[in-house]
Structure formats: C-alpha cells, structure tokens
Amino acid sequence: MFINNQKLITCILPKGICRDVLKSLKEEKGIITANMNTARGLGKLTPLAYRGVGEQTEKELLTVTVSGKDADEIFGFIYDEARIGRPHGGLIYMTNLDRISAYSLPEDLPEEE
Amino acid sequence: MSKREITVLTDVSLITCIVQRGIADTIVKAAQEAGAQGATVYYARGEGVRERLGILALAVEVDKEVINVVVAKDQADRILERMYIAGDLDTPGMGFIYLTPLEKAATYIPREIAEKLERDEAGAKSAAGSDQ
C-alpha cells in the first residue's frame, strides 16, 4: 500500500515545456507519477527583468515521485529533457519522501490525444 | 544518465508559504529584499480553520497563494523570518510558512560563477587540510 525510500523531484520550467517532459517520462522511463501545474515566476533574473527589477513570467511546475535508487538518473534525465542548463531554463530540485502511496493506472486506458 | 555535466547545488532549502490570495507579492518583495533571487507563486484552495474564523467565515479568503522560494541554507532563516513578518503570519488565519531541506538542486549557472564556486571550494578544502 505504501512505499518507502522515494524522492520528490520538482521543476520550475518556462511555459510550454512541461507537457513534452511528461510525455518523455512516460514513454522513455515509464513514469506516470508526475503532475503539472501552472505558476507565475517573480524574480530579479526573469527574462523580463529590467535593471534588476523583476517582472513576472508564466511558469510550469512539474512534480515527479521516483524511487530512491532511480532518483539521480531521473533527475539528470529531466534536466536534459527540459533543457534546464541554459539561461532562463528553470530550476530543478529533489527532496526526500518518507512514504508514498502506490499508484497505477488501468491497463486498458486509451492514450491521451 | 545525463548527457552533460550538471552543477549540483547541495546547500539549499525550499521555503513554502501559504497565504490568502493577493498577499503573495508583498511577501515575495520582502524575501527579495532579504536576499532571495526570485519566487514561484501558484494558486490553491484552502480549507480548515477558515470556517471557524471571522464573521460568517467570510474574513479569511478561500483562495490561497502558495509561494515557493529556493534559497541558500545560510540565508534561509533570515528570509523565512522576513517573509513571516511581511505576511503577518502571527495573526490567526493569515497563513503559514515552512522550510524544507533540499537534497540537491540544479539550474543554469554561468561558467565564471561555476569556476569561482569550484575555486572557493578547493580553497576551503586546502585550508581545512592545513588546519589538521
């Protein structure tokens, strides 16, 4: 029912990237325990910042739970897929989770269009 | 594995603050003045004490703003306190704030800053070695 030794990976991404990363996670890594949310980013370093005065920009928030043993690999995978290592590419971080519930989908579930 | 080298940050914490809608900008401004580089804000719906506070439970806004700020560990306490004060979080029903340690984080770091970090780290290691 519950699983131990899990990690939560969170990404703050520029608008328009998250859906592709979710797709890659599902197709290439078989990960379905991922969620996406929309957010606004405020900061001194946003693309719209002017002379150090921040403007808000649209962001997407990606959260993924993964097992502890795969966590570093998935962390690197998302970093590459979301192209975080470029200016204004976003941010990724990982936290420890004590316990999570098991999650699965029905086998005959049709693909999303 | 990752196709390129990732500069991983380890001494970082996440501050999460949940407040009534419309207050986040004030709190983010306070966090930036205390040293935070930026923040991410999204909306949520809150339930709980709201129903028991204020006249007809209308005083506390049902719509919430959730603020995420990633900060260096050595700055975390100061920024947390400033956000707490800016949001009047000592008033019942205003919201709450918490600090989560992050195992690691990564983002774009300009080459010159990454090199400076490496030099500082090497310097700290050699100083620690000479002390022993």
gemmi code that builds the backbone of each chain (N, CA, C; Angstrom):
import gemmi

chains = {
    "A": [
        ("MET", (0.828, -1.217, 0.000), (0.000, 0.000, 0.000), (0.858, 1.261, 0.000)),
        ("PHE", (1.854, 1.279, 0.892), (2.771, 2.415, 0.917), (4.184, 1.958, 0.546)),
        ("ILE", (4.925, 2.889, -0.046), (6.288, 2.575, -0.467), (7.241, 3.532, 0.247)),
        ("ASN", (8.346, 2.986, 0.718), (9.359, 3.816, 1.374), (10.480, 4.155, 0.396)),
        ("ASN", (11.427, 4.947, 0.858), (12.612, 5.336, 0.086), (12.251, 5.914, -1.284)),
        ("GLN", (11.481, 6.962, -1.270), (11.100, 7.645, -2.511), (11.597, 9.086, -2.478)),
        ("LYS", (11.676, 9.665, -3.644), (12.114, 11.070, -3.759), (11.072, 11.857, -4.546)),
        ("LEU", (11.011, 13.128, -4.236), (10.149, 14.038, -4.996), (11.033, 14.994, -5.785)),
        ("ILE", (10.896, 14.944, -7.098), (11.643, 15.875, -7.946), (10.673, 16.958, -8.409)),
        ("THR", (11.059, 18.200, -8.213), (10.221, 19.333, -8.618), (10.986, 20.192, -9.610)),
        ("CYS", (10.296, 20.617, -10.639), (10.915, 21.505, -11.638), (10.064, 22.745, -11.814)),
        ("ILE", (10.716, 23.868, -11.927), (10.025, 25.097, -12.307), (10.526, 25.423, -13.704)),
        ("LEU", (9.627, 25.361, -14.657), (10.041, 25.448, -16.063), (9.366, 26.608, -16.762)),
        ("PRO", (9.993, 27.113, -17.827), (9.309, 28.123, -18.631), (8.057, 27.518, -19.266)),
        ("LYS", (7.092, 28.344, -19.598), (5.833, 27.850, -20.155), (6.065, 27.094, -21.477)),
        ("GLY", (5.381, 25.975, -21.634), (5.403, 25.275, -22.918), (6.310, 24.060, -22.986)),
        ("ILE", (6.998, 23.725, -21.904), (7.972, 22.624, -21.938), (7.446, 21.390, -21.195)),
        ("CYS", (6.654, 21.645, -20.177), (6.303, 20.600, -19.216), (5.612, 19.393, -19.864)),
        ("ARG", (4.705, 19.668, -20.780), (3.934, 18.573, -21.371), (4.847, 17.597, -22.113)),
        ("ASP", (5.853, 18.120, -22.824), (6.791, 17.255, -23.542), (7.627, 16.414, -22.576)),
        ("VAL", (7.998, 17.023, -21.455), (8.787, 16.288, -20.455), (7.947, 15.168, -19.843)),
        ("LEU", (6.681, 15.478, -19.579), (5.765, 14.449, -19.042), (5.670, 13.274, -20.015)),
        ("LYS", (5.586, 13.606, -21.309), (5.463, 12.572, -22.340), (6.737, 11.713, -22.378)),
        ("SER", (7.888, 12.372, -22.341), (9.165, 11.643, -22.363), (9.305, 10.750, -21.139)),
        ("LEU", (8.891, 11.269, -19.981), (8.981, 10.473, -18.753), (8.138, 9.208, -18.876)),
        ("LYS", (6.967, 9.353, -19.474), (6.073, 8.209, -19.607), (6.612, 7.228, -20.647)),
        ("GLU", (7.000, 7.741, -21.796), (7.380, 6.864, -22.907), (8.765, 6.233, -22.723)),
        ("GLU", (9.716, 7.015, -22.215), (11.091, 6.513, -22.129), (11.426, 5.887, -20.790)),
        ("LYS", (10.793, 6.365, -19.734), (11.122, 5.854, -18.388), (9.952, 5.135, -17.714)),
        ("GLY", (8.774, 5.181, -18.336), (7.615, 4.502, -17.763), (7.097, 5.142, -16.487)),
        ("ILE", (7.362, 6.424, -16.323), (6.947, 7.105, -15.092), (5.598, 7.803, -15.303)),
        ("ILE", (4.619, 7.421, -14.500), (3.297, 8.053, -14.600), (2.968, 8.850, -13.339)),
        ("THR", (3.853, 8.790, -12.371), (3.602, 9.524, -11.119), (4.139, 10.947, -11.243)),
        ("ALA", (3.619, 11.654, -12.220), (4.079, 13.027, -12.457), (2.879, 13.942, -12.607)),
        ("ASN", (3.013, 15.150, -12.138), (1.939, 16.136, -12.227), (2.459, 17.445, -12.758)),
        ("MET", (1.556, 18.195, -13.367), (1.964, 19.517, -13.834), (0.989, 20.566, -13.338)),
        ("ASN", (1.507, 21.732, -13.059), (0.701, 22.833, -12.555), (1.208, 24.109, -13.203)),
        ("THR", (0.409, 25.136, -13.216), (0.896, 26.406, -13.755), (1.191, 27.358, -12.602)),
        ("ALA", (2.117, 28.250, -12.834), (2.526, 29.171, -11.782), (3.040, 30.454, -12.425)),
        ("ARG", (3.315, 31.445, -11.575), (3.990, 32.642, -12.097), (5.313, 32.794, -11.372)),
        ("GLY", (6.305, 33.169, -12.122), (7.628, 33.328, -11.536), (7.939, 34.800, -11.363)),
        ("LEU", (8.467, 35.133, -10.197), (8.852, 36.511, -9.931), (10.320, 36.516, -9.564)),
        ("GLY", (11.067, 37.437, -10.119), (12.464, 37.438, -9.715), (13.287, 38.487, -10.400)),
        ("LYS", (14.503, 38.617, -9.862), (15.428, 39.607, -10.418), (16.016, 39.115, -11.729)),
        ("LEU", (15.934, 37.802, -11.964), (16.618, 37.228, -13.118), (15.645, 36.680, -14.160)),
        ("THR", (14.380, 37.063, -14.101), (13.448, 36.575, -15.111), (13.759, 37.229, -16.452)),
        ("PRO", (13.336, 36.618, -17.563), (13.646, 37.202, -18.869), (13.132, 38.623, -19.018)),
        ("LEU", (12.092, 38.963, -18.282), (11.518, 40.309, -18.426), (12.083, 41.291, -17.408)),
        ("ALA", (13.032, 40.845, -16.599), (13.599, 41.740, -15.587), (14.300, 42.911, -16.262)),
        ("TYR", (14.129, 44.069, -15.685), (14.728, 45.281, -16.250), (15.516, 45.985, -15.162)),
        ("ARG", (16.815, 46.088, -15.366), (17.704, 46.733, -14.389), (17.498, 46.166, -12.977)),
        ("GLY", (17.392, 44.863, -12.912), (17.291, 44.218, -11.600), (15.910, 44.282, -10.986)),
        ("VAL", (14.962, 44.881, -11.713), (13.598, 44.930, -11.199), (12.821, 43.809, -11.878)),
        ("GLY", (12.322, 42.877, -11.087), (11.717, 41.677, -11.651), (10.339, 41.904, -12.234)),
        ("GLU", (10.056, 41.181, -13.262), (8.707, 41.125, -13.814), (8.248, 39.684, -13.678)),
        ("GLN", (6.959, 39.459, -13.678), (6.522, 38.081, -13.552), (6.397, 37.409, -14.924)),
        ("THR", (6.710, 36.138, -14.955), (6.593, 35.363, -16.189), (5.826, 34.077, -15.906)),
        ("GLU", (5.224, 33.545, -16.946), (4.459, 32.306, -16.776), (5.401, 31.120, -16.628)),
        ("LYS", (5.094, 30.274, -15.703), (5.911, 29.083, -15.439), (5.035, 27.842, -15.398)),
        ("GLU", (5.691, 26.714, -15.507), (5.013, 25.447, -15.293), (5.757, 24.695, -14.196)),
        ("LEU", (4.997, 24.059, -13.355), (5.568, 23.360, -12.206), (5.387, 21.859, -12.432)),
        ("LEU", (6.471, 21.139, -12.473), (6.415, 19.694, -12.689), (6.833, 18.986, -11.402)),
        ("THR", (6.008, 18.066, -10.929), (6.391, 17.287, -9.745), (6.345, 15.805, -10.101)),
        ("VAL", (7.393, 15.099, -9.741), (7.520, 13.680, -10.076), (7.990, 12.926, -8.840)),
        ("THR", (7.323, 11.829, -8.524), (7.849, 10.977, -7.454), (8.550, 9.785, -8.099)),
        ("VAL", (9.730, 9.476, -7.597), (10.521, 8.366, -8.138), (11.139, 7.584, -6.993)),
        ("SER", (11.552, 6.353, -7.302), (12.180, 5.556, -6.248), (13.586, 6.103, -5.982)),
        ("GLY", (14.039, 5.892, -4.764), (15.337, 6.422, -4.357), (16.481, 5.955, -5.235)),
        ("LYS", (16.429, 4.705, -5.693), (17.554, 4.180, -6.478), (17.597, 4.772, -7.897)),
        ("ASP", (16.441, 5.185, -8.419), (16.407, 5.778, -9.766), (16.488, 7.300, -9.734)),
        ("ALA", (16.454, 7.883, -8.563), (16.258, 9.323, -8.446), (17.325, 10.140, -9.184)),
        ("ASP", (18.592, 9.778, -9.003), (19.659, 10.564, -9.635), (19.580, 10.482, -11.151)),
        ("GLU", (19.265, 9.295, -11.648), (19.155, 9.121, -13.101), (17.997, 9.957, -13.669)),
        ("ILE", (16.855, 9.905, -12.993), (15.687, 10.657, -13.469), (15.941, 12.158, -13.342)),
        ("PHE", (16.634, 12.537, -12.291), (16.993, 13.947, -12.092), (17.778, 14.447, -13.309)),
        ("GLY", (18.782, 13.679, -13.729), (19.588, 14.035, -14.899), (18.771, 14.001, -16.192)),
        ("PHE", (17.878, 13.004, -16.278), (17.032, 12.875, -17.474), (16.146, 14.113, -17.640)),
        ("ILE", (15.512, 14.513, -16.552), (14.625, 15.692, -16.622), (15.450, 16.950, -16.910)),
        ("TYR", (16.612, 17.036, -16.296), (17.495, 18.191, -16.512), (17.798, 18.350, -18.005)),
        ("ASP", (18.059, 17.227, -18.669), (18.357, 17.258, -20.102), (17.110, 17.505, -20.940)),
        ("GLU", (16.051, 16.763, -20.638), (14.829, 16.876, -21.441), (14.225, 18.280, -21.365)),
        ("ALA", (14.275, 18.866, -20.183), (13.688, 20.194, -20.002), (14.682, 21.302, -20.351)),
        ("ARG", (15.894, 20.922, -20.696), (16.964, 21.870, -21.048), (17.094, 22.964, -19.960)),
        ("ILE", (17.278, 22.480, -18.765), (17.380, 23.407, -17.631), (18.730, 24.137, -17.622)),
        ("GLY", (19.738, 23.511, -18.191), (21.076, 24.099, -18.155), (21.314, 25.188, -19.181)),
        ("ARG", (20.329, 25.987, -19.457), (20.500, 27.143, -20.349), (19.936, 28.362, -19.627)),
        ("PRO", (20.333, 29.548, -20.042), (19.822, 30.740, -19.351), (18.291, 30.767, -19.362)),
        ("HIS", (17.713, 31.068, -18.237), (16.259, 31.093, -18.024), (15.621, 29.730, -18.294)),
        ("GLY", (16.400, 28.686, -18.133), (15.907, 27.328, -18.386), (15.080, 26.758, -17.252)),
        ("GLY", (15.098, 27.397, -16.102), (14.311, 26.915, -14.974), (15.173, 26.352, -13.865)),
        ("LEU", (14.543, 25.589, -13.015), (15.196, 25.101, -11.799), (14.662, 23.711, -11.489)),
        ("ILE", (15.541, 22.852, -11.007), (15.106, 21.503, -10.609), (15.660, 21.218, -9.217)),
        ("TYR", (14.856, 20.596, -8.379), (15.359, 20.201, -7.066), (14.685, 18.921, -6.586)),
        ("MET", (15.348, 18.293, -5.635), (14.889, 16.985, -5.175), (14.800, 16.956, -3.645)),
        ("THR", (13.709, 16.392, -3.145), (13.558, 16.244, -1.694), (13.241, 14.789, -1.355)),
        ("ASN", (13.531, 14.453, -0.139), (13.281, 13.093, 0.326), (11.811, 12.935, 0.736)),
        ("LEU", (11.249, 11.775, 0.487), (9.883, 11.499, 0.937), (9.919, 10.304, 1.877)),
        ("ASP", (9.220, 10.405, 2.986), (9.200, 9.295, 3.937), (8.410, 8.111, 3.386)),
        ("ARG", (7.272, 8.418, 2.803), (6.381, 7.337, 2.393), (5.426, 7.862, 1.326)),
        ("ILE", (5.148, 7.053, 0.319), (4.140, 7.455, -0.666), (3.193, 6.280, -0.909)),
        ("SER", (2.026, 6.580, -1.445), (1.085, 5.508, -1.768), (1.405, 4.998, -3.168)),
        ("ALA", (1.178, 3.729, -3.378), (1.403, 3.145, -4.708), (0.360, 3.709, -5.665)),
        ("TYR", (0.758, 3.923, -6.904), (-0.159, 4.492, -7.896), (-0.033, 3.733, -9.208)),
        ("SER", (-1.163, 3.325, -9.757), (-1.128, 2.662, -11.059), (-2.377, 3.039, -11.837)),
        ("LEU", (-2.333, 2.832, -13.136), (-3.475, 3.135, -13.997), (-4.027, 1.833, -14.557)),
        ("PRO", (-5.299, 1.800, -14.953), (-5.834, 0.585, -15.576), (-5.057, 0.248, -16.847)),
        ("GLU", (-4.934, -1.041, -17.147), (-4.110, -1.453, -18.295), (-4.718, -1.047, -19.635)),
        ("ASP", (-6.055, -1.036, -19.713), (-6.698, -0.751, -20.999), (-7.026, 0.732, -21.182)),
        ("LEU", (-6.303, 1.578, -20.507), (-6.571, 3.010, -20.591), (-6.096, 3.559, -21.949)),
        ("PRO", (-6.967, 4.239, -22.712), (-6.521, 4.778, -24.001), (-5.543, 5.943, -23.819)),
        ("GLU", (-4.705, 6.136, -24.812), (-3.734, 7.239, -24.768), (-4.455, 8.579, -24.875)),
        ("GLU", (-3.901, 9.590, -24.254), (-4.462, 10.942, -24.387), (-4.155, 11.496, -25.766)),
        ("GLU", (-5.061, 12.304, -26.291), (-4.798, 12.894, -27.614), (-4.383, 14.342, -27.448)),
    ],
    "B": [
        ("MET", (21.922, 8.046, -18.094), (22.449, 9.161, -17.299), (22.399, 10.473, -18.087)),
        ("SER", (22.655, 11.552, -17.397), (22.604, 12.864, -18.043), (23.696, 13.005, -19.105)),
        ("LYS", (23.342, 13.681, -20.201), (24.277, 13.824, -21.315), (25.345, 14.872, -21.033)),
        ("ARG", (25.092, 15.772, -20.123), (26.071, 16.812, -19.833), (26.323, 16.935, -18.335)),
        ("GLU", (27.367, 17.683, -18.037), (27.733, 17.826, -16.633), (26.754, 18.773, -15.933)),
        ("ILE", (26.288, 18.361, -14.785), (25.348, 19.194, -14.038), (26.059, 19.753, -12.819)),
        ("THR", (25.982, 21.068, -12.655), (26.487, 21.664, -11.421), (25.387, 21.552, -10.380)),
        ("VAL", (25.605, 20.672, -9.430), (24.569, 20.397, -8.426), (24.793, 21.267, -7.202)),
        ("LEU", (23.734, 21.901, -6.758), (23.792, 22.713, -5.538), (23.241, 21.863, -4.395)),
        ("THR", (23.958, 21.826, -3.285), (23.506, 20.970, -2.183), (23.077, 21.766, -0.942)),
        ("ASP", (23.681, 22.918, -0.722), (23.332, 23.692, 0.480), (22.154, 24.619, 0.203)),
        ("VAL", (21.032, 24.032, -0.164), (19.866, 24.852, -0.488), (18.628, 24.340, 0.246)),
        ("SER", (17.714, 25.254, 0.488), (16.461, 24.919, 1.175), (15.296, 25.531, 0.400)),
        ("LEU", (14.144, 24.964, 0.638), (12.928, 25.469, -0.004), (12.015, 26.069, 1.057)),
        ("ILE", (11.646, 27.321, 0.857), (10.667, 27.947, 1.753), (9.315, 27.903, 1.047)),
        ("THR", (8.322, 27.369, 1.718), (6.964, 27.330, 1.167), (6.066, 28.144, 2.087)),
        ("CYS", (5.288, 29.008, 1.493), (4.430, 29.884, 2.281), (3.032, 29.869, 1.673)),
        ("ILE", (2.030, 29.629, 2.486), (0.644, 29.574, 2.005), (-0.115, 30.727, 2.645)),
        ("VAL", (-0.624, 31.611, 1.790), (-1.304, 32.815, 2.299), (-2.592, 33.062, 1.511)),
        ("GLN", (-3.346, 34.036, 1.992), (-4.567, 34.396, 1.273), (-4.211, 35.068, -0.048)),
        ("ARG", (-5.082, 34.888, -1.003), (-4.827, 35.414, -2.345), (-4.651, 36.938, -2.321)),
        ("GLY", (-3.629, 37.399, -3.021), (-3.388, 38.836, -3.118), (-2.261, 39.322, -2.221)),
        ("ILE", (-1.779, 38.453, -1.345), (-0.742, 38.869, -0.391), (0.656, 38.446, -0.851)),
        ("ALA", (0.700, 37.524, -1.793), (1.996, 36.927, -2.166), (3.030, 37.960, -2.620)),
        ("ASP", (2.613, 38.939, -3.394), (3.588, 39.897, -3.936), (4.331, 40.645, -2.823)),
        ("THR", (3.602, 40.994, -1.767), (4.222, 41.688, -0.629), (5.273, 40.794, 0.020)),
        ("ILE", (4.943, 39.525, 0.152), (5.855, 38.589, 0.827), (7.071, 38.309, -0.060)),
        ("VAL", (6.825, 38.174, -1.360), (7.951, 37.937, -2.289), (8.899, 39.136, -2.275)),
        ("LYS", (8.334, 40.340, -2.209), (9.170, 41.556, -2.166), (10.064, 41.528, -0.916)),
        ("ALA", (9.484, 41.145, 0.207), (10.255, 41.062, 1.456), (11.354, 40.011, 1.336)),
        ("ALA", (11.022, 38.886, 0.688), (12.019, 37.818, 0.510), (13.166, 38.304, -0.371)),
        ("GLN", (12.839, 39.042, -1.413), (13.882, 39.551, -2.311), (14.758, 40.579, -1.599)),
        ("GLU", (14.145, 41.388, -0.768), (14.935, 42.372, -0.011), (15.864, 41.689, 0.979)),
        ("ALA", (15.464, 40.496, 1.422), (16.296, 39.744, 2.380), (17.347, 38.879, 1.678)),
        ("GLY", (17.325, 38.867, 0.350), (18.379, 38.140, -0.361), (17.926, 37.074, -1.330)),
        ("ALA", (16.632, 36.780, -1.378), (16.152, 35.755, -2.314), (16.218, 36.290, -3.748)),
        ("GLN", (16.519, 35.407, -4.672), (16.621, 35.830, -6.065), (15.254, 35.900, -6.743)),
        ("GLY", (14.375, 35.027, -6.361), (13.057, 35.002, -7.009), (12.119, 34.060, -6.303)),
        ("ALA", (10.937, 33.921, -6.866), (9.932, 33.067, -6.241), (8.978, 32.556, -7.304)),
        ("THR", (8.318, 31.472, -6.983), (7.275, 30.940, -7.854), (5.983, 30.941, -7.060)),
        ("VAL", (4.926, 31.423, -7.684), (3.645, 31.549, -6.986), (2.574, 30.818, -7.770)),
        ("TYR", (1.770, 30.029, -7.094), (0.615, 29.417, -7.751), (-0.581, 29.424, -6.806)),
        ("TYR", (-1.725, 29.119, -7.349), (-2.963, 29.251, -6.584), (-3.431, 27.915, -6.022)),
        ("ALA", (-4.135, 27.999, -4.935), (-4.678, 26.801, -4.310), (-5.972, 27.182, -3.584)),
        ("ARG", (-6.663, 26.187, -3.101), (-7.886, 26.441, -2.342), (-7.677, 25.908, -0.934)),
        ("GLY", (-7.937, 26.734, 0.039), (-7.660, 26.322, 1.410), (-8.925, 26.001, 2.186)),
        ("GLU", (-8.822, 25.026, 3.038), (-9.930, 24.712, 3.946), (-9.361, 24.388, 5.310)),
        ("GLY", (-10.208, 24.518, 6.324), (-9.717, 24.172, 7.657), (-10.183, 25.206, 8.653)),
        ("VAL", (-9.251, 26.003, 9.154), (-9.619, 26.973, 10.191), (-10.511, 28.077, 9.640)),
        ("ARG", (-10.502, 28.267, 8.339), (-11.271, 29.358, 7.741), (-12.727, 29.369, 8.204)),
        ("GLU", (-13.317, 28.159, 8.265), (-14.722, 28.047, 8.626), (-14.983, 28.489, 10.069)),
        ("ARG", (-13.924, 28.527, 10.848), (-14.111, 28.852, 12.266), (-13.609, 30.252, 12.612)),
        ("LEU", (-13.171, 30.992, 11.596), (-12.608, 32.310, 11.869), (-13.452, 33.406, 11.212)),
        ("GLY", (-13.540, 34.533, 11.863), (-14.190, 35.697, 11.269), (-15.702, 35.611, 11.282)),
        ("ILE", (-16.326, 36.715, 10.828), (-17.790, 36.780, 10.815), (-18.311, 35.964, 9.639)),
        ("LEU", (-19.194, 35.039, 9.892), (-19.788, 34.165, 8.860), (-18.723, 33.467, 8.003)),
        ("ALA", (-17.582, 33.303, 8.569), (-16.473, 32.622, 7.878), (-16.064, 33.344, 6.598)),
        ("LEU", (-16.334, 34.647, 6.534), (-16.008, 35.400, 5.318), (-14.697, 36.171, 5.438)),
        ("ALA", (-14.172, 36.262, 6.643), (-12.999, 37.111, 6.837), (-11.740, 36.535, 6.211)),
        ("VAL", (-11.667, 35.213, 6.122), (-10.480, 34.591, 5.572), (-10.767, 34.119, 4.146)),
        ("GLU", (-9.961, 34.599, 3.221), (-10.131, 34.280, 1.796), (-9.956, 32.780, 1.549)),
        ("VAL", (-10.878, 32.192, 0.762), (-10.773, 30.755, 0.471), (-9.661, 30.474, -0.545)),
        ("ASP", (-9.457, 31.410, -1.460), (-8.385, 31.245, -2.454), (-7.040, 31.538, -1.811)),
        ("LYS", (-6.093, 30.664, -2.063), (-4.778, 30.833, -1.453), (-3.711, 31.028, -2.531)),
        ("GLU", (-2.630, 31.615, -2.116), (-1.446, 31.661, -2.964), (-0.356, 30.869, -2.257)),
        ("VAL", (0.298, 30.007, -3.014), (1.402, 29.228, -2.459), (2.695, 29.799, -3.056)),
        ("ILE", (3.603, 30.179, -2.189), (4.866, 30.783, -2.632), (5.992, 29.786, -2.407)),
        ("ASN", (6.772, 29.528, -3.434), (7.963, 28.689, -3.303), (9.200, 29.541, -3.539)),
        ("VAL", (10.112, 29.485, -2.602), (11.370, 30.220, -2.764), (12.524, 29.268, -2.453)),
        ("VAL", (13.432, 29.109, -3.392), (14.626, 28.297, -3.144), (15.751, 29.236, -2.725)),
        ("VAL", (16.333, 28.935, -1.564), (17.346, 29.839, -1.005), (18.565, 29.047, -0.519)),
        ("ALA", (19.674, 29.742, -0.385), (20.864, 29.122, 0.201), (20.589, 28.859, 1.681)),
        ("LYS", (21.171, 27.758, 2.187), (20.882, 27.366, 3.580), (21.242, 28.455, 4.583)),
        ("ASP", (22.363, 29.145, 4.325), (22.793, 30.157, 5.296), (21.901, 31.396, 5.285)),
        ("GLN", (21.093, 31.560, 4.250), (20.183, 32.709, 4.199), (18.764, 32.332, 4.616)),
        ("ALA", (18.518, 31.039, 4.760), (17.140, 30.555, 4.893), (16.415, 31.144, 6.102)),
        ("ASP", (17.088, 31.167, 7.255), (16.416, 31.640, 8.466), (16.023, 33.115, 8.349)),
        ("ARG", (16.969, 33.900, 7.799), (16.699, 35.338, 7.684), (15.507, 35.593, 6.746)),
        ("ILE", (15.523, 34.914, 5.592), (14.451, 35.124, 4.609), (13.115, 34.622, 5.160)),
        ("LEU", (13.164, 33.479, 5.836), (11.936, 32.933, 6.441), (11.314, 33.923, 7.425)),
        ("GLU", (12.159, 34.514, 8.262), (11.660, 35.472, 9.254), (11.055, 36.701, 8.589)),
        ("ARG", (11.758, 37.199, 7.559), (11.262, 38.405, 6.865), (9.925, 38.121, 6.179)),
        ("MET", (9.806, 36.939, 5.612), (8.536, 36.574, 4.955), (7.425, 36.433, 6.001)),
        ("TYR", (7.771, 35.852, 7.126), (6.804, 35.665, 8.220), (6.264, 37.013, 8.688)),
        ("ILE", (7.179, 37.956, 8.849), (6.770, 39.286, 9.327), (5.954, 40.010, 8.242)),
        ("ALA", (6.437, 39.948, 6.997), (5.742, 40.657, 5.899), (4.324, 40.127, 5.695)),
        ("GLY", (4.112, 38.846, 5.952), (2.792, 38.257, 5.750), (1.912, 38.287, 6.980)),
        ("ASP", (2.395, 38.900, 8.076), (1.643, 38.912, 9.356), (1.194, 37.511, 9.736)),
        ("LEU", (2.096, 36.579, 9.644), (1.698, 35.192, 9.842), (1.485, 34.830, 11.317)),
        ("ASP", (1.754, 35.816, 12.204), (1.443, 35.574, 13.619), (-0.028, 35.888, 13.922)),
        ("THR", (-0.751, 36.375, 12.909), (-2.188, 36.623, 13.076), (-2.957, 35.360, 12.693)),
        ("PRO", (-3.901, 34.910, 13.523), (-4.623, 33.670, 13.201), (-5.322, 33.751, 11.841)),
        ("GLY", (-5.166, 32.712, 11.048), (-5.842, 32.623, 9.752), (-5.115, 33.260, 8.598)),
        ("MET", (-3.991, 33.932, 8.864), (-3.285, 34.615, 7.776), (-2.518, 33.648, 6.873)),
        ("GLY", (-2.088, 32.537, 7.423), (-1.359, 31.577, 6.601), (-0.228, 30.955, 7.377)),
        ("PHE", (0.569, 30.166, 6.706), (1.718, 29.583, 7.395), (2.879, 29.361, 6.441)),
        ("ILE", (4.015, 29.104, 7.033), (5.259, 29.043, 6.268), (6.109, 27.899, 6.810)),
        ("TYR", (6.813, 27.204, 5.930), (7.695, 26.138, 6.418), (8.932, 26.005, 5.530)),
        ("LEU", (9.929, 25.397, 6.110), (11.236, 25.275, 5.455), (11.535, 23.796, 5.224)),
        ("THR", (11.893, 23.445, 3.997), (12.206, 22.046, 3.671), (13.653, 21.965, 3.186)),
        ("PRO", (14.451, 21.070, 3.761), (15.816, 20.909, 3.226), (15.766, 20.206, 1.874)),
        ("LEU", (16.556, 20.658, 0.931), (16.607, 20.021, -0.385), (17.849, 19.150, -0.469)),
        ("GLU", (17.703, 17.963, -1.037), (18.865, 17.079, -1.204), (19.833, 17.667, -2.216)),
        ("LYS", (19.272, 18.118, -3.325), (20.104, 18.783, -4.326), (19.226, 19.597, -5.246)),
        ("ALA", (19.855, 20.538, -5.925), (19.145, 21.380, -6.884), (20.087, 21.681, -8.036)),
        ("ALA", (19.518, 22.033, -9.172), (20.356, 22.402, -10.323), (19.631, 23.437, -11.150)),
        ("THR", (20.398, 24.324, -11.713), (19.874, 25.343, -12.610), (21.015, 25.812, -13.503)),
        ("TYR", (20.743, 26.757, -14.366), (21.824, 27.305, -15.196), (22.722, 28.164, -14.319)),
        ("ILE", (23.998, 27.842, -14.358), (24.973, 28.653, -13.624), (26.007, 29.123, -14.631)),
        ("PRO", (26.171, 30.440, -14.806), (27.168, 30.934, -15.758), (28.549, 30.366, -15.448)),
        ("ARG", (29.331, 30.110, -16.498), (30.627, 29.440, -16.355), (31.533, 30.117, -15.324)),
        ("GLU", (31.602, 31.466, -15.375), (32.524, 32.168, -14.472), (32.122, 31.976, -13.001)),
        ("ILE", (30.817, 31.887, -12.760), (30.367, 31.681, -11.377), (30.656, 30.243, -10.938)),
        ("ALA", (30.451, 29.277, -11.852), (30.748, 27.875, -11.520), (32.234, 27.711, -11.206)),
        ("GLU", (33.082, 28.377, -11.991), (34.528, 28.297, -11.745), (34.892, 28.920, -10.403)),
        ("LYS", (34.245, 30.035, -10.097), (34.516, 30.704, -8.810), (34.102, 29.795, -7.643)),
        ("LEU", (32.958, 29.139, -7.794), (32.498, 28.221, -6.744), (33.500, 27.088, -6.540)),
        ("GLU", (34.001, 26.553, -7.675), (34.987, 25.463, -7.589), (36.255, 25.929, -6.886)),
        ("ARG", (36.710, 27.132, -7.234), (37.921, 27.678, -6.605), (37.709, 27.863, -5.100)),
        ("ASP", (36.553, 28.429, -4.738), (36.249, 28.660, -3.316), (36.221, 27.344, -2.543)),
        ("GLU", (35.604, 26.320, -3.182), (35.500, 25.017, -2.533), (36.876, 24.397, -2.343)),
        ("ALA", (37.722, 24.499, -3.401), (39.078, 23.948, -3.317), (39.877, 24.676, -2.242)),
        ("GLY", (39.693, 26.010, -2.180), (40.396, 26.818, -1.175), (39.990, 26.426, 0.230)),
        ("ALA", (38.683, 26.215, 0.411), (38.175, 25.828, 1.737), (38.718, 24.470, 2.144)),
        ("LYS", (38.820, 23.551, 1.167), (39.319, 22.204, 1.464), (40.793, 22.256, 1.871)),
        ("SER", (41.586, 23.045, 1.104), (43.017, 23.106, 1.414), (43.253, 23.789, 2.762)),
        ("ALA", (42.412, 24.801, 3.084), (42.536, 25.474, 4.387), (42.212, 24.500, 5.517)),
        ("ALA", (41.184, 23.685, 5.293), (40.805, 22.686, 6.315), (41.916, 21.658, 6.470)),
        ("GLY", (42.564, 21.294, 5.357), (43.652, 20.316, 5.403), (44.860, 20.851, 6.151)),
        ("SER", (45.178, 22.147, 5.949), (46.343, 22.721, 6.613), (46.106, 22.929, 8.106)),
        ("ASP", (44.820, 23.039, 8.494), (44.498, 23.198, 9.915), (44.741, 21.914, 10.704)),
        ("GLN", (44.662, 20.762, 10.008), (44.758, 19.482, 10.721), (46.209, 19.095, 11.031)),
    ],
}
model = gemmi.Model(1)
for chain_id, residues in chains.items():
    chain = gemmi.Chain(chain_id)
    for i, (resn, *xyz) in enumerate(residues, 1):
        res = gemmi.Residue()
        res.name, res.seqid = resn, gemmi.SeqId(i, " ")
        for name, pos in zip(("N", "CA", "C"), xyz):
            atom = gemmi.Atom()
            atom.name, atom.element = name, gemmi.Element(name[0])
            atom.pos, atom.b_iso = gemmi.Position(*pos), 0.0
            res.add_atom(atom)
        chain.add_residue(res)
    model.add_chain(chain)
structure = gemmi.Structure()
structure.add_model(model)
structure.setup_entities()
